[in-house]
Amino acid sequence: ISLRCRTLTDRPIVLAGDSVGGLLSLYLALRVLPGTFSRIVLLYPVLDLRTERPSYRAFGEGHFLDRDAMRLFTSFLAPFFAARGFDPMDLPEGDLARLPECSIVTAGCDVLRDEGLAWAASTAARSPGLRHRHFPDLPHDFCLYAGRLASAGSAVTEIARTVFPLDERGRP
């Protein structure tokens, strides 16, 4: 069975996930349903299940997602992905060849900031279709506050425009 990047209505399928949902979206797009999605969107994703980077220290306490919560999540996630030979920080060429257009969003005040920045830099060097947008003053999960925090609302609008660009007639 070959799945295409179109639905029955001939519209592109975009898969988006935030935090651990970003990791799951990447895994689904590369290993479970390759060729199904026209684009994936990774919002402040979990990507490194082996290393605690400096942002773990900088934002490890007193922020929306803290170091202890990430350690707990990692203890559950790492064995699952290791058993499947899936490491987003070390994607083989075969996975990169299956990577659909990809947008990654990172937040500056986030325990996951450094792994997102590292992944974006590494992947962009090997996959030219990658788009990266960094919001230096926003925390993890900022999309949840788009209706209450003007800077988060502006960021979500910008993300939507990047992911779903309009043509000259104002249509997606």
C-alpha positions as CSV (number, residue, x, y, z in Angstrom):
1,I,0.0,0.0,0.0
2,S,1.4,3.4,-1.0
3,L,0.1,6.4,0.9
4,R,0.3,9.8,-0.9
5,C,0.5,13.3,0.5
6,R,-3.1,14.0,-0.3
7,T,-6.5,13.2,1.2
8,L,-9.6,12.3,-0.6
9,T,-10.3,16.0,-1.1
10,D,-6.8,16.4,-2.6
11,R,-5.6,18.6,0.2
12,P,-2.1,18.4,1.7
13,I,-1.9,16.7,5.1
14,V,0.1,18.6,7.7
15,L,1.1,16.9,10.9
16,A,2.0,19.1,13.9
17,G,3.0,18.3,17.4
18,D,4.2,20.2,20.4
19,S,6.7,19.0,22.9
20,V,6.6,15.2,23.0
21,G,4.0,15.5,20.2
22,G,6.8,16.9,18.1
23,L,8.9,13.9,18.7
24,L,6.0,11.6,17.9
25,S,5.2,13.6,14.8
26,L,8.7,13.2,13.5
27,Y,8.7,9.4,14.3
28,L,5.3,9.0,12.5
29,A,6.4,10.9,9.5
30,L,9.7,9.1,9.1
31,R,9.1,5.5,10.3
32,V,5.3,4.7,10.6
33,L,3.7,6.6,7.7
34,P,6.4,7.9,5.4
35,G,5.2,9.7,2.4
36,T,1.9,10.5,4.0
37,F,2.4,14.1,5.1
38,S,3.2,17.1,3.0
39,R,4.7,18.9,6.0
40,I,5.4,18.3,9.6
41,V,5.5,21.1,12.2
42,L,7.5,20.5,15.4
43,L,6.7,23.0,18.1
44,Y,9.3,23.2,20.9
45,P,9.9,19.5,20.4
46,V,11.6,16.9,22.6
47,L,14.4,15.7,20.4
48,D,17.4,14.6,22.5
49,L,16.7,11.7,24.8
50,R,20.3,11.2,25.9
51,T,21.8,14.6,26.7
52,E,20.8,17.4,29.1
53,R,22.0,20.5,27.5
54,P,22.7,23.9,29.1
55,S,19.1,25.0,28.7
56,Y,18.2,22.3,31.3
57,R,20.2,24.3,33.8
58,A,19.0,27.7,32.7
59,F,15.3,26.9,32.6
60,G,15.2,23.8,34.8
61,E,13.2,25.3,37.6
62,G,10.3,27.8,37.7
63,H,9.3,27.5,34.1
64,F,6.3,25.8,32.4
65,L,8.3,22.6,31.7
66,D,11.1,21.9,34.2
67,R,14.1,19.7,34.3
68,D,12.5,17.1,36.7
69,A,9.4,16.7,34.5
70,M,11.7,16.2,31.4
71,R,13.8,13.6,33.3
72,L,10.6,11.7,34.0
73,F,9.3,11.9,30.4
74,T,12.7,10.9,29.1
75,S,12.8,7.8,31.4
76,F,9.6,6.6,29.6
77,L,10.4,7.8,26.1
78,A,14.1,6.8,25.7
79,P,13.6,3.0,26.0
80,F,10.8,3.1,23.4
81,F,12.7,5.0,20.8
82,A,16.0,3.2,21.5
83,A,14.3,-0.2,20.9
84,R,13.2,1.1,17.5
85,G,16.6,2.5,16.6
86,F,15.2,6.1,16.4
87,D,17.4,9.0,17.5
88,P,16.3,12.4,16.2
89,M,19.7,13.8,17.0
90,D,21.4,11.3,14.7
91,L,19.1,10.7,11.8
92,P,20.5,8.4,9.1
93,E,20.4,9.5,5.5
94,G,17.4,7.2,4.8
95,D,15.3,9.1,7.4
96,L,16.4,12.5,6.0
97,A,15.4,11.3,2.5
98,R,11.9,10.6,3.8
99,L,11.7,13.9,5.8
100,P,8.8,15.9,4.3
101,E,8.9,19.7,4.4
102,C,9.5,20.5,8.0
103,S,9.1,23.5,10.2
104,I,10.6,23.6,13.7
105,V,9.7,26.2,16.3
106,T,11.9,26.8,19.3
107,A,11.3,28.9,22.4
108,G,14.1,30.8,24.1
109,C,12.9,30.3,27.7
110,D,12.6,26.6,27.4
111,V,14.4,23.6,28.9
112,L,14.2,22.1,25.4
113,R,15.7,25.2,23.6
114,D,19.2,23.9,23.1
115,E,18.3,20.5,21.6
116,G,15.8,22.2,19.2
117,L,18.4,24.7,18.1
118,A,21.0,22.0,17.7
119,W,18.6,19.7,15.7
120,A,17.5,22.6,13.5
121,A,21.1,23.5,12.7
122,S,22.2,20.0,12.0
123,T,19.1,19.1,10.0
124,A,19.1,22.3,7.9
125,A,22.7,21.5,6.8
126,R,21.5,18.1,5.6
127,S,17.9,18.8,4.5
128,P,17.4,22.1,2.6
129,G,13.6,22.1,3.1
130,L,13.8,22.8,6.8
131,R,12.3,26.0,8.2
132,H,13.2,27.2,11.6
133,R,11.6,30.0,13.7
134,H,13.0,30.9,17.1
135,F,11.0,33.0,19.6
136,P,13.7,34.0,22.1
137,D,11.4,35.6,24.7
138,L,8.7,32.9,24.9
139,P,8.5,29.8,27.2
140,H,7.7,26.2,26.5
141,D,4.0,25.7,25.6
142,F,3.5,29.3,24.5
143,C,0.9,28.3,22.0
144,L,-1.4,27.5,24.9
145,Y,-1.4,31.2,25.9
146,A,-2.0,32.7,22.4
147,G,-5.4,34.0,23.5
148,R,-4.0,35.6,26.7
149,L,-0.5,36.8,25.9
150,A,0.0,39.1,23.0
151,S,3.5,37.9,22.2
152,A,2.3,34.3,22.1
153,G,-0.6,35.2,19.9
154,S,1.7,37.0,17.5
155,A,4.0,34.0,17.4
156,V,1.2,31.6,16.7
157,T,0.0,33.8,13.8
158,E,3.5,33.9,12.4
159,I,3.8,30.2,12.7
160,A,0.5,29.7,10.9
161,R,1.6,32.0,8.1
162,T,4.8,30.1,7.7
163,V,3.2,26.7,7.7
164,F,0.3,27.7,5.5
165,P,1.5,30.4,3.2
166,L,-1.2,32.1,1.1
167,D,-0.8,32.6,-2.6
168,E,-1.2,36.0,-4.3
169,R,-5.0,35.5,-4.2
170,G,-5.0,34.9,-0.4
171,R,-5.6,31.2,-0.7
172,P,-3.6,28.4,0.9
